[in-house]
Amino acid sequence: MPAITVRNISVETHRALKARAKARGTSAEAEVRAILDAAVRPEGGSGFGTKLHNIFRRSGYSLPEIKRDKSPSEPAIFE
């Protein structure tokens, strides 16, 4: 499994990381992994449209259902 080393973090950052890990009942290393995973992976693997839809849904607005036209499209003809 790949590994990284992070050097030269501030004492304050290190203390905050250890406090956060303790509050969650995990090790500092496990907390760093969780932070990195959350930072680089999209929320639920969703794209921009899904995120936007979720924002509207949480706000109470009702979005119309969109029926997608799944019929084959015809290529453009340029004369």
C-alpha positions as semicolon CSV with decimal commas, in nm:
position;residue;x (nm);y (nm);z (nm)
1;M;0,000;0,000;0,000
2;P;0,138;0,348;-0,082
3;A;0,262;0,566;0,203
4;I;0,349;0,934;0,236
5;T;0,536;1,139;0,492
6;V;0,430;1,492;0,577
7;R;0,707;1,705;0,721
8;N;0,721;2,044;0,885
9;I;0,364;2,074;1,009
10;S;0,315;2,328;1,284
11;V;0,291;2,225;1,647
12;E;-0,060;2,372;1,655
13;T;-0,170;2,161;1,359
14;H;-0,024;1,847;1,516
15;R;-0,200;1,916;1,847
16;A;-0,530;1,987;1,672
17;L;-0,499;1,669;1,468
18;K;-0,434;1,458;1,777
19;A;-0,724;1,624;1,962
20;R;-0,956;1,562;1,667
21;A;-0,850;1,198;1,649
22;K;-0,898;1,152;2,022
23;A;-1,247;1,308;2,005
24;R;-1,339;1,058;1,731
25;G;-1,176;0,765;1,907
26;T;-0,919;0,702;1,632
27;S;-0,546;0,734;1,591
28;A;-0,387;1,044;1,442
29;E;-0,284;0,833;1,143
30;A;-0,640;0,712;1,085
31;E;-0,762;1,070;1,115
32;V;-0,513;1,189;0,853
33;R;-0,633;0,913;0,618
34;A;-0,996;1,016;0,670
35;I;-0,914;1,382;0,609
36;L;-0,722;1,302;0,290
37;D;-0,996;1,069;0,163
38;A;-1,262;1,335;0,221
39;A;-1,050;1,601;0,053
40;V;-0,980;1,416;-0,271
41;R;-1,287;1,201;-0,327
42;P;-1,613;1,349;-0,454
43;E;-1,905;1,331;-0,212
44;G;-2,072;0,998;-0,272
45;G;-1,899;0,976;-0,608
46;S;-2,144;1,231;-0,743
47;G;-2,081;1,492;-1,005
48;F;-2,169;1,858;-1,022
49;G;-2,531;1,801;-1,129
50;T;-2,601;1,565;-0,841
51;K;-2,443;1,805;-0,591
52;L;-2,653;2,092;-0,728
53;H;-2,969;1,880;-0,712
54;N;-2,893;1,790;-0,349
55;I;-2,850;2,156;-0,258
56;F;-3,194;2,239;-0,399
57;R;-3,350;1,931;-0,238
58;R;-3,216;2,024;0,107
59;S;-3,338;2,382;0,067
60;G;-3,700;2,267;0,022
61;Y;-3,739;2,369;-0,341
62;S;-3,916;2,124;-0,563
63;L;-3,741;2,043;-0,889
64;P;-3,943;1,915;-1,184
65;E;-3,884;1,562;-1,301
66;I;-3,708;1,564;-1,635
67;K;-3,787;1,284;-1,874
68;R;-3,486;1,217;-2,092
69;D;-3,542;1,151;-2,460
70;K;-3,360;0,826;-2,521
71;S;-3,437;0,802;-2,890
72;P;-3,133;0,800;-3,119
73;S;-3,033;1,140;-3,247
74;E;-2,980;1,215;-3,613
75;P;-2,646;1,350;-3,724
76;A;-2,632;1,709;-3,844
77;I;-2,626;1,759;-4,220
78;F;-2,421;2,052;-4,351
79;E;-2,465;2,145;-4,714
